Amino acid sequence: MTNDTSLVIPISESFNDTEYSVSVGAVDTGGRYNSSEVMRFTPNVPLSVTNLTLTQTDYPTDTHETVNITVSWNEPQSSSRPPITQYNFQYSISNEIQNISTNVTSLTLSGFTVGSVYTVGVAAINVLGAGTVTSATIS
């Protein structure tokens, strides 16, 4: 017997786009059973981030002619998916791929060469995995 009003039920292996149904029942001391309505949910990885924007935030003032780029995006639209735990962010600078995990939706990066083309990709992550990568390019 419990007086708890919340319950976590681990699912040993969950699958994207699989519908799960949950209902809660209560038995009183007289043995009468009463159940709640069936709640249905379909867990999945997050949708894609939206409005990915790359902006050159300052112009070169040093001898290396490098600039900063501010990258910002909006969270994916919510649904019955588990909440977003982080964003995976990827870009290339000097032919080396850089990976960043972050909880924020805006970053300023430095060391970009004036006149070069850069592509940035961002994916939202939850406990089920990564959503589709959204990409944008700046030159």
HUJOFEN-V571025 format. One record per pair of residues at least 12 apart in sequence whose ideal C-beta (glycine too) atoms are under 6 Angstrom apart, sorted by the first residue. I is the first residue (numbers start at 1). J is the second residue. Records with the same first field share a line. If there is no record, write none. Layout:
I: J  J
This chain:
14: 43
16: 44
17: 42  44
19: 40  42
20: 41
21: 38  40
22: 39
23: 35  36  38
24: 36
41: 80
42: 80
43: 82  128
44: 81
45: 128  129  131
46: 76  81  84  124  126  131
47: 76  77  131
48: 76  131  132  134
49: 73  76  122  124  134
50: 74
51: 73  74
52: 73  122  134  136
53: 72
54: 69  71  120  136  138
55: 70
56: 69
57: 70
60: 114
65: 114
66: 111  112
67: 112  114
68: 108  110
69: 109  112
70: 108
71: 107  120
72: 106
73: 105  122
76: 124
82: 126  127
84: 124  126
85: 125  126
86: 101  103  125
87: 102  122  124
88: 101  123  125
89: 122
90: 121
91: 120
93: 111
117: 139
118: 138
119: 135  137
120: 136
121: 133  135
122: 134
